[in-house]
Amino acid sequence: MGQTDATRTAVDGKKVGELTEATFTVKANGQLITTADEVIKSRGKATAEVTYTRVRPTVGVAFSVARAVIAQSVHTVTGQLPGGELIAVTGTFDQTAVKTNVGQGMTDENPTFSGSVKVI
C-alpha cells in the first residue's frame, strides 16, 4: 500500500489536488528536566507537522493554501500511517511555496502545516 498513502492526504476531509509526496512528522514534545538527583523526561502534548507537494491545475481549484496561510484558518489534515491507521492533524498552514509552469498549465505547491495530532 506504500504508493497510495500520500494520495489519501486530505484537508478537511476533501482531496485538494494530486499529491506527489507527503510527510507527517509526529513529535512527543517531552522535555528533559534536570533535578539535583536525576534527569526526568516529561510527557508533552503530541503535535505533528505535515509537508506535502501537490500538483494541481491552475484553473478550477477551490481550496487555496495561500489564503489559508494569510487567514490563519484552522483545518484538519489527514493521512494514512503504515498499517492502515489514519492520522489527523488539526491546526494551521504555516507557509506555502508555489511554483507555476505556464507551458504545462500546472502549479506545484509545497505547504507546511502543523497542529495537534491524534490517530483515528
C-alpha positions, -999 to 999 in steps of 0.1 A, spaced: 0 0 0 30 23 2 24 41 -31 -12 50 -22 -6 65 12 2 101 1 -28 103 -22 -50 98 8 -39 130 24 -69 154 26 -77 189 40 -110 189 60 -119 155 45 -116 167 9 -90 160 -17 -72 193 -26 -52 181 -56 -29 153 -68 -1 147 -43 33 135 -53 45 130 -17 35 137 19 55 137 52 39 135 86 64 143 114 50 134 148 66 150 179 61 139 215 72 173 229 85 159 262 113 179 279 143 169 299 140 182 335 172 182 354 170 180 392 198 177 418 195 139 418 183 128 383 172 137 348 135 131 341 117 134 308 83 150 310 54 139 289 43 166 265 13 171 242 19 154 209 19 175 178 27 169 141 40 188 111 27 179 76 46 188 44 35 177 10 39 185 -26 7 189 -46 3 192 -83 -29 209 -94 -44 225 -124 -41 263 -124 -78 267 -131 -107 254 -110 -91 248 -77 -115 256 -49 -90 254 -19 -62 280 -16 -34 272 8 -21 307 4 -54 321 16 -54 297 45 -19 309 55 -29 345 53 -62 339 72 -45 315 97 -77 295 95 -79 262 114 -81 230 93 -77 192 97 -52 174 75 -55 136 75 -32 109 61 -26 72 63 0 56 85 18 23 78 -6 -4 89 -37 14 77 -43 37 106 -53 73 99 -36 103 115 -55 136 119 -36 169 125 -57 199 135 -40 233 132 -30 259 106 -9 262 75 24 278 84 36 286 49 34 276 13 58 278 -17 41 280 -51 58 272 -84 39 277 -117 46 263 -151 27 282 -178 37 258 -206 22 228 -188 -7 247 -172 2 233 -138 11 247 -104 33 229 -78 27 238 -42 47 229 -11 28 237 20 38 232 57 10 226 82 13 220 120 -10 213 149 -23 188 175 -23 152 164 -44 121 170 -47 86 155 -82 78 143 
